[in-house]
């Protein structure tokens, strides 16, 4: 029987005790996996590009103007997502990551749903995201949640840009 504990989506750091090490761990896993998938694996966080390492080492500063949502199951932080501060009524979803042991349980969908609700509350009219083209499962999820491929706003090869109205 699979453990199907309920997942709560909350802003980080939140009112209660936060788990910065666990958030940092999720961000590290995200960036290390991304570098590996790009064919540029690095042995550890210290070898990541400066901007990614800064997010991991001090997420409070790195995302000071953004909203960070975390998924909690019991006392565990099992997923994260960053929503950038709105610019001209548009925000971007970044750093969506679910602990591999919690995948397939709807955590990513719940994080995105909470992000969209937050954006609607903040008067955002559109949410964008970029995803590596080889992350076909993520692209399928985003399409299922109403995102559509749009013209790229990013110069990096192999990125698919998507957007949806709020």
PyMOL commands that set and color helices and strands:
alter all, ss='L'
color gray80, all
select helices_A, chain A and resi 20-37+45-47+50-57+59-62+100-102+107-121+136-144
alter helices_A, ss='H'
color red, helices_A
select strands_A, chain A and resi 8-12+67-73+76-83+90-98+126-132+148-149+159-165
alter strands_A, ss='S'
color yellow, strands_A
deselect
rebuild
show_as cartoon
